[in-house]
Amino acid sequence: MKRPIRSRRPLQWNSVESLETRALLTMASTAPLPDVNFTAGAEVTPVNLDSYFKDPDAKSNFAIFDTTLGTIPVLLTPATTPKTVANFQNYANKGEYNNSIVHRSVPGFIWQGGGYQLSSKPSLTAIPADPPVQNEFGASNTRGTIAMAKLGSDPNSATSQFFFNESNNNASNLDNQNGGFTVFGNVVGDAGLAVMDAIAAVPVPSPGPLGSPLDQIPLQNYTPGTTVQPSNLVTIKTVTTANELFLASSDTPGVATASIQGSTLTVTPLAPGTAHITVVGYGSDGKRVSESFAVNISSTAQLAPPTTTTPQPVAPNPSDLVPSAKGPLPSSVVAGQRARIQQVVSLTAASSAVSQKERVTLSLSKTSTGSAGDFTIASASAKVRVMAGKQTKLKLSVKQVNASVPAGTYHLLVSVTDPDGSTTTVDTGKTLTVVAAQSKPSTRR
């Protein structure tokens, strides 16, 4: 990641002591990071890392797999496998991988997904295949890589299905078979590899309860001879793309834990003591930078010195573009079932010309201004070139609202995010009622 030119900003925690005004995460290493002071059990304010940790050349080179067993971040390789990455991102951006399943697992070898989605009936539906992509074999099929599955008789037959490599012993086989299997990404971080391994460790019944091509499906808590339930399946809830990746860890999780959702860091104080938090940021070029700071937790509140001014929250910078959305919206949809939502988003340059890559999202929110618990239902990244006072348009489509979205009535929000993380979110003035998915299980065989 390249170091951006920026002024230092104060880090906001709801701590009992004020902090000196400086950025928590920078590329600088000329001075130690400030300690943070909490009282055990205190509430904390999440921190948006985009305000402190920038990649000026950010591109959507990360794929984040949110599975029922945890999150697997993957760094894609568009520089060496451009057609394969574009093909994969097209499926992901259309939501075709949302609520999909791991349908094949060979312990010590690979596990495979991208072939079937779980509907709310529930039943398994094959993911519609786009035209096959040209083989781009280059990188070796070593442990922690993701590659495209294909027909055994055609090197150029990959469509939607992919697999994760579990062992370095795969390389000599997969690199020389059927033109070589195209590796197009690598799992990032030990935590991601641990989730990959946890999925590989899910038992594969033998004989399996389902016929081919699901005869090697991994099943959790399955009783032989019973009907397969949705809870038995290993599900990939969403696959989203991102411009950057942050990982965090604590050396003393009994004192304080650190978690990251997207680019939001949350430190939770648990017990008196000191913990050291390490945050690692990955740029879209694969380069990384890490910073550590100490979290000191006391058992009783400590008053800040009376001469110290408590830092005020720093509002996020607005985007260079203002979004709006038009298009028909159904009054209600059933979570997990097919939905037809299309919105034409207009991006207007307010005061200066804009020429940069923008990320546009549609989300469902319980508020008209947005909150951390919003549900993204569609997103797209596009190169935008527009003069001041002019606008450009793009279309966002939603084929399905994820089955994990709770029933309720939501505001439809539209957001646009610049490469530097500046974001503008507006309420479209429309609401959508989400109906709970049906509960009768009957997995199709």
C-alpha positions as CSV (number, residue, x, y, z in Angstrom):
1,M,0.0,0.0,0.0
2,K,1.3,3.5,-0.8
3,R,1.4,6.2,1.8
4,P,-1.1,8.9,1.0
5,I,-0.6,12.6,1.8
6,R,-3.0,13.6,4.6
7,S,-3.3,15.5,7.8
8,R,-3.4,13.6,11.1
9,R,-6.9,13.0,12.6
10,P,-7.8,12.1,16.2
11,L,-8.9,8.6,16.8
12,Q,-12.3,8.4,18.6
13,W,-13.1,5.8,21.2
14,N,-15.6,6.6,24.0
15,S,-12.7,6.3,26.4
16,V,-12.4,7.9,29.8
17,E,-9.2,9.7,28.9
18,S,-8.7,11.9,25.9
19,L,-6.1,11.0,23.3
20,E,-3.5,13.2,21.6
21,T,-4.5,14.3,18.1
22,R,-2.8,11.8,15.7
23,A,-3.9,9.0,13.4
24,L,-4.1,5.5,14.8
25,L,-3.1,3.9,11.5
26,T,-0.5,5.5,9.3
27,M,2.4,4.4,7.2
28,A,4.7,6.3,9.5
29,S,6.9,4.5,12.1
30,T,8.8,7.4,13.5
31,A,6.9,7.6,16.8
32,P,5.1,5.1,19.0
33,L,1.3,4.8,18.8
34,P,-0.6,6.2,21.7
35,D,-2.1,3.9,24.3
36,V,-5.9,3.7,24.7
37,N,-7.5,3.7,28.1
38,F,-10.9,2.0,29.0
39,T,-12.9,0.9,31.9
40,A,-13.8,-2.8,31.8
41,G,-17.1,-3.3,30.2
42,A,-17.3,0.2,28.8
43,E,-19.2,0.8,25.5
44,V,-16.9,1.8,22.6
45,T,-17.4,3.6,19.4
46,P,-16.3,1.7,16.2
47,V,-13.6,3.4,14.2
48,N,-13.7,3.7,10.4
49,L,-10.2,2.6,9.3
50,D,-10.7,4.2,5.9
51,S,-10.2,7.6,7.6
52,Y,-6.7,6.5,8.7
53,F,-5.4,3.9,6.4
54,K,-5.5,4.6,2.7
55,D,-4.6,3.0,-0.6
56,P,-4.8,5.7,-3.2
57,D,-4.6,3.2,-6.0
58,A,-7.3,0.9,-4.6
59,K,-9.1,-1.5,-6.9
60,S,-11.8,-4.2,-6.2
61,N,-9.2,-6.9,-5.9
62,F,-10.5,-8.6,-2.7
63,A,-13.3,-11.2,-2.5
64,I,-14.8,-11.7,1.0
65,F,-16.5,-15.1,1.5
66,D,-18.9,-14.9,4.5
67,T,-19.7,-18.5,5.4
68,T,-21.6,-20.2,8.1
69,L,-18.2,-21.2,9.6
70,G,-16.5,-17.8,9.4
71,T,-15.0,-15.3,6.9
72,I,-12.4,-16.1,4.2
73,P,-10.8,-13.1,2.6
74,V,-9.2,-13.7,-0.8
75,L,-6.8,-11.5,-2.8
76,L,-7.7,-11.9,-6.5
77,T,-5.1,-11.7,-9.3
78,P,-6.6,-9.6,-12.1
79,A,-3.1,-8.7,-13.4
80,T,-2.3,-12.3,-14.4
81,T,-5.8,-13.8,-14.8
82,P,-8.0,-10.8,-16.0
83,K,-10.7,-12.9,-17.7
84,T,-11.1,-15.3,-14.9
85,V,-11.3,-12.6,-12.2
86,A,-13.8,-10.6,-14.3
87,N,-15.9,-13.8,-14.7
88,F,-15.9,-14.5,-11.0
89,Q,-16.7,-10.9,-10.0
90,N,-19.6,-10.9,-12.4
91,Y,-21.2,-13.8,-10.6
92,A,-20.5,-12.2,-7.2
93,N,-21.8,-8.8,-8.2
94,K,-25.0,-10.4,-9.5
95,G,-25.5,-12.1,-6.1
96,E,-25.3,-15.6,-7.7
97,Y,-23.0,-16.8,-4.9
98,N,-25.2,-15.5,-2.1
99,N,-26.7,-18.3,0.0
100,S,-24.8,-20.8,-2.1
101,I,-23.4,-24.1,-0.7
102,V,-20.2,-26.1,-0.5
103,H,-21.4,-29.0,-2.6
104,R,-18.3,-31.1,-2.8
105,S,-15.4,-31.9,-0.4
106,V,-12.4,-34.2,-0.7
107,P,-10.5,-34.2,2.6
108,G,-6.9,-33.2,2.2
109,F,-7.5,-32.2,-1.4
110,I,-10.1,-29.5,-2.2
111,W,-13.6,-28.3,-1.4
112,Q,-15.8,-26.9,-4.1
113,G,-18.6,-24.3,-4.4
114,G,-20.3,-22.0,-6.8
115,G,-22.7,-24.5,-8.2
116,Y,-25.9,-24.4,-6.2
117,Q,-28.0,-21.9,-4.2
118,L,-30.3,-22.7,-1.3
119,S,-33.7,-21.3,-1.8
120,S,-36.3,-20.6,0.9
121,K,-38.6,-23.5,0.0
122,P,-36.0,-24.8,0.8
123,S,-34.5,-26.6,-2.2
124,L,-31.2,-26.5,-4.1
125,T,-31.1,-24.7,-7.4
126,A,-28.3,-24.7,-9.9
127,I,-26.6,-21.4,-10.4
128,P,-27.2,-20.3,-14.0
129,A,-24.0,-20.5,-16.0
130,D,-22.7,-17.6,-18.1
131,P,-20.6,-18.4,-21.2
132,P,-17.4,-20.3,-20.2
133,V,-14.2,-18.3,-19.7
134,Q,-10.8,-18.9,-21.4
135,N,-8.3,-20.9,-19.3
136,E,-5.5,-18.7,-17.8
137,F,-3.4,-21.2,-16.0
138,G,-0.2,-19.7,-14.6
139,A,0.1,-19.9,-10.8
140,S,0.5,-23.2,-9.1
141,N,-2.4,-24.9,-7.2
142,T,-0.8,-24.7,-3.7
143,R,-2.5,-24.6,-0.3
144,G,-4.7,-21.6,0.2
145,T,-5.3,-20.8,-3.4
146,I,-8.7,-20.6,-5.2
147,A,-9.1,-22.0,-8.7
148,M,-11.8,-22.5,-11.3
149,A,-13.5,-25.9,-11.7
150,K,-14.1,-27.1,-15.3
151,L,-15.1,-30.1,-17.4
152,G,-12.5,-32.8,-17.6
153,S,-12.4,-32.8,-21.4
154,D,-12.2,-29.0,-22.0
155,P,-9.6,-26.6,-20.6
156,N,-11.8,-23.6,-21.5
157,S,-15.0,-24.7,-19.8
158,A,-15.0,-22.9,-16.5
159,T,-18.2,-21.1,-15.6
160,S,-19.4,-20.4,-12.0
161,Q,-17.8,-23.2,-9.9
162,F,-14.6,-22.7,-8.0
163,F,-12.5,-24.7,-5.4
164,F,-10.1,-24.0,-2.6
165,N,-6.8,-26.0,-2.5
166,E,-6.2,-27.6,0.9
167,S,-2.6,-29.0,0.3
168,N,0.6,-28.2,-1.5
169,N,0.5,-31.8,-2.7
170,N,-2.2,-30.9,-5.2
171,A,0.2,-28.9,-7.4
172,S,1.8,-31.7,-9.4
173,N,-1.6,-33.1,-10.3
174,L,-3.7,-30.0,-10.9
175,D,-1.0,-27.9,-12.6
176,N,-0.6,-30.5,-15.3
177,Q,-4.2,-31.7,-15.8
178,N,-6.5,-30.5,-18.5
179,G,-4.4,-27.5,-19.4
180,G,-3.8,-26.7,-15.7
181,F,-6.5,-25.3,-13.4
182,T,-6.5,-21.5,-13.3
183,V,-5.6,-20.1,-9.8
184,F,-7.1,-16.6,-9.6
185,G,-6.6,-15.7,-5.9
186,N,-5.1,-16.5,-2.5
187,V,-6.6,-16.7,1.0
188,V,-5.3,-13.8,3.1
189,G,-4.3,-14.3,6.8
190,D,-4.1,-17.2,9.2
191,A,-7.7,-16.7,10.3
192,G,-9.0,-17.1,6.7
193,L,-7.0,-20.3,6.3
194,A,-8.4,-21.6,9.6
195,V,-12.0,-21.1,8.2
196,M,-11.0,-22.8,5.0
197,D,-9.7,-25.7,7.0
198,A,-12.8,-25.8,9.2
199,I,-15.0,-26.2,6.1
200,A,-12.7,-29.0,4.9
201,A,-13.0,-30.7,8.2
202,V,-16.9,-31.0,8.0
203,P,-17.6,-34.7,7.5
204,V,-18.6,-36.2,4.1
205,P,-21.0,-39.1,4.7
206,S,-20.3,-42.3,2.9
207,P,-22.4,-43.3,1.3
208,G,-23.9,-39.9,0.9
209,P,-27.6,-39.2,1.2
210,L,-27.7,-37.3,-2.1
211,G,-27.0,-38.5,-5.6
212,S,-24.4,-37.2,-8.0
213,P,-23.2,-34.4,-8.3
214,L,-23.9,-34.0,-4.6
215,D,-22.6,-37.4,-3.5
216,Q,-19.5,-35.8,-1.9
217,I,-21.4,-33.0,-0.1
218,P,-20.1,-32.1,3.4
219,L,-22.8,-32.2,6.1
220,Q,-22.8,-30.8,9.7
221,N,-24.5,-32.6,12.5
222,Y,-26.1,-35.0,10.1
223,T,-27.7,-38.3,11.3
224,P,-27.4,-41.0,8.6
225,G,-30.7,-42.1,7.1
226,T,-32.4,-38.8,7.8
227,T,-33.5,-36.1,5.4
228,V,-30.9,-33.4,4.8
229,Q,-31.8,-30.1,6.4
230,P,-30.6,-26.6,5.5
231,S,-28.8,-26.5,8.9
232,N,-26.7,-29.5,7.8
233,L,-25.3,-27.6,4.8
234,V,-22.1,-25.5,4.7
235,T,-23.4,-22.2,3.3
236,I,-21.6,-19.3,1.7
237,K,-23.9,-16.5,2.8
238,T,-22.4,-13.8,0.6
239,V,-19.4,-13.1,-1.6
240,T,-18.6,-9.4,-1.8
241,T,-15.8,-7.4,-3.4
242,A,-13.6,-4.8,-1.6
243,N,-10.9,-2.3,-2.4
244,E,-8.9,-3.1,0.7
245,L,-8.7,-5.5,3.6
246,F,-8.1,-5.1,7.3
247,L,-7.4,-7.8,9.8
248,A,-7.0,-7.3,13.6
249,S,-5.8,-9.4,16.5
250,S,-5.2,-9.1,20.2
251,D,-2.3,-10.7,22.1
252,T,-4.5,-11.0,25.3
253,P,-8.1,-11.7,24.2
254,G,-9.1,-12.2,27.8
255,V,-8.4,-8.5,28.4
256,A,-9.6,-7.0,25.1
257,T,-10.7,-8.3,21.8
258,A,-10.5,-6.7,18.3
259,S,-12.9,-7.3,15.5
260,I,-13.3,-5.8,12.0
261,Q,-16.3,-5.6,9.8
262,G,-15.3,-4.3,6.4
263,S,-13.2,-1.3,7.3
264,T,-14.7,-0.8,10.8
265,L,-12.5,-1.6,13.8
266,T,-14.1,-2.3,17.2
267,V,-12.1,-3.0,20.4
268,T,-14.1,-4.5,23.2
269,P,-12.6,-4.1,26.8
270,L,-13.3,-7.2,28.9
271,A,-11.2,-7.3,32.0
272,P,-8.6,-5.1,33.8
273,G,-5.1,-5.4,32.3
274,T,-3.2,-4.5,29.1
275,A,-3.6,-6.0,25.6
276,H,-1.8,-5.1,22.5
277,I,-3.8,-4.8,19.3
278,T,-2.2,-5.4,15.9
279,V,-4.0,-4.1,12.8
280,V,-2.8,-5.2,9.4
281,G,-4.0,-3.4,6.3
282,Y,-3.7,-5.0,2.8
283,G,-3.7,-2.9,-0.3
284,S,-5.2,-4.1,-3.6
285,D,-1.7,-4.7,-4.9
286,G,-1.2,-7.3,-2.1
287,K,1.2,-5.2,-0.1
288,R,0.6,-4.9,3.7
289,V,1.4,-2.6,6.6
290,S,0.8,-3.3,10.3
291,E,0.4,-1.1,13.3
292,S,0.1,-2.0,17.0
293,F,-1.2,-0.1,20.0
294,A,-1.8,-0.9,23.7
295,V,-5.2,-1.0,25.3
296,N,-5.1,-0.3,29.1
297,I,-8.2,-1.3,31.0
298,S,-8.9,-0.3,34.5
299,S,-11.5,-1.7,36.9
300,T,-12.8,1.8,37.9
301,A,-13.3,4.9,35.9
302,Q,-10.5,7.5,35.7
303,L,-11.5,11.1,35.2
304,A,-9.7,13.0,32.4
305,P,-7.7,16.0,33.6
306,P,-9.9,19.1,33.8
307,T,-7.7,21.0,31.4
308,T,-8.0,18.4,28.6
309,T,-10.6,18.8,25.9
310,T,-12.3,15.6,24.8
311,P,-11.9,15.1,21.0
312,Q,-15.0,15.4,19.0
313,P,-16.0,12.8,16.4
314,V,-14.7,13.4,12.9
315,A,-17.5,13.3,10.4
316,P,-16.7,11.4,7.2
317,N,-15.9,13.4,4.1
318,P,-18.7,13.5,1.5
319,S,-18.2,11.9,-1.8
320,D,-17.4,14.0,-4.9
321,L,-20.7,12.7,-6.4
322,V,-24.3,12.8,-5.1
323,P,-26.4,9.7,-5.9
324,S,-30.1,9.3,-6.5
325,A,-32.2,6.3,-7.6
326,K,-35.3,5.8,-9.8
327,G,-37.2,2.7,-10.7
328,P,-40.1,0.6,-9.6
329,L,-39.9,-1.2,-6.3
330,P,-42.2,-4.0,-5.2
331,S,-44.1,-3.5,-2.0
332,S,-42.6,-6.7,-0.5
333,V,-40.3,-9.6,-1.2
334,V,-39.7,-12.9,0.5
335,A,-36.2,-13.3,2.0
336,G,-34.2,-16.0,0.1
337,Q,-36.6,-16.1,-2.9
338,R,-36.3,-14.6,-6.3
339,A,-36.9,-10.8,-6.4
340,R,-37.0,-8.4,-9.3
341,I,-35.6,-5.1,-8.2
342,Q,-34.0,-2.7,-10.7
343,Q,-32.9,0.8,-9.8
344,V,-31.2,3.3,-12.2
345,V,-28.7,5.3,-10.1
346,S,-27.8,8.8,-11.2
347,L,-24.4,10.2,-10.0
348,T,-24.2,14.0,-10.1
349,A,-20.9,15.9,-9.9
350,A,-21.7,18.9,-7.6
351,S,-18.9,21.4,-8.0
352,S,-16.0,19.9,-9.9
353,A,-15.3,17.3,-12.6
354,V,-14.9,13.7,-11.5
355,S,-12.8,11.0,-13.2
356,Q,-12.3,8.0,-10.9
357,K,-13.6,4.6,-10.0
358,E,-16.7,4.7,-7.8
359,R,-18.5,2.1,-5.8
360,V,-22.3,2.3,-5.7
361,T,-24.5,0.2,-3.3
362,L,-28.2,-0.3,-2.6
363,S,-29.0,-1.2,1.0
364,L,-31.9,-1.9,3.3
365,S,-31.9,0.1,6.6
366,K,-34.2,0.5,9.6
367,T,-33.4,4.2,9.5
368,S,-33.5,6.9,6.7
369,T,-29.8,7.8,7.4
370,G,-28.2,4.4,7.5
371,S,-26.5,2.4,10.4
372,A,-24.0,-0.3,11.0
373,G,-26.6,-3.0,10.8
374,D,-27.8,-2.2,7.2
375,F,-28.1,-5.0,4.6
376,T,-26.4,-4.5,1.2
377,I,-28.6,-6.0,-1.5
378,A,-26.7,-4.8,-4.6
379,S,-23.4,-3.2,-5.5
380,A,-21.3,-2.3,-8.5
381,S,-18.0,-0.6,-9.2
382,A,-17.6,1.6,-12.3
383,K,-15.2,4.1,-13.8
384,V,-17.0,7.5,-13.8
385,R,-16.1,10.5,-15.9
386,V,-18.5,13.4,-15.5
387,M,-18.2,17.2,-15.7
388,A,-19.3,19.5,-12.9
389,G,-23.1,19.9,-12.8
390,K,-23.5,16.8,-15.1
391,Q,-24.5,13.3,-14.2
392,T,-24.0,9.7,-15.3
393,K,-26.1,6.7,-14.8
394,L,-25.7,3.0,-14.0
395,K,-28.2,0.2,-13.3
396,L,-28.3,-2.0,-10.2
397,S,-30.3,-5.2,-10.2
398,V,-31.3,-7.5,-7.3
399,K,-32.4,-11.0,-8.1
400,Q,-32.7,-12.1,-4.4
401,V,-32.8,-10.6,-1.0
402,N,-30.6,-12.8,1.3
403,A,-32.5,-15.2,3.4
404,S,-30.6,-13.9,6.5
405,V,-32.4,-10.5,6.3
406,P,-34.9,-10.4,9.1
407,A,-38.6,-9.7,8.4
408,G,-39.6,-6.0,8.6
409,T,-40.0,-2.8,6.7
410,Y,-36.8,-1.1,5.5
411,H,-35.8,2.2,3.9
412,L,-34.0,1.8,0.5
413,L,-30.7,3.7,0.6
414,V,-28.2,4.4,-2.1
415,S,-24.6,5.2,-1.5
416,V,-21.6,6.2,-3.6
417,T,-18.0,5.8,-2.3
418,D,-14.9,7.4,-3.7
419,P,-11.5,5.6,-3.9
420,D,-10.4,7.6,-0.8
421,G,-13.3,6.2,1.3
422,S,-15.4,9.4,1.2
423,T,-19.1,8.4,1.1
424,T,-22.5,10.0,0.5
425,T,-25.6,8.1,1.4
426,V,-29.1,9.3,0.6
427,D,-32.6,7.9,1.2
428,T,-34.5,7.1,-2.0
429,G,-37.8,7.8,-0.2
430,K,-38.9,4.2,-0.9
431,T,-39.6,1.4,1.5
432,L,-39.5,-2.4,1.1
433,T,-41.2,-5.0,3.3
434,V,-39.2,-8.2,3.7
435,V,-41.3,-11.3,4.5
436,A,-39.7,-14.1,6.4
437,A,-38.7,-17.2,4.4
438,Q,-40.9,-20.3,4.6
439,S,-39.8,-22.8,7.1
440,K,-40.8,-26.2,5.8
441,P,-37.5,-28.1,5.0
442,S,-37.4,-30.3,1.9
443,T,-34.0,-30.4,0.3
444,R,-34.2,-31.4,-3.3
445,R,-32.1,-34.5,-4.2
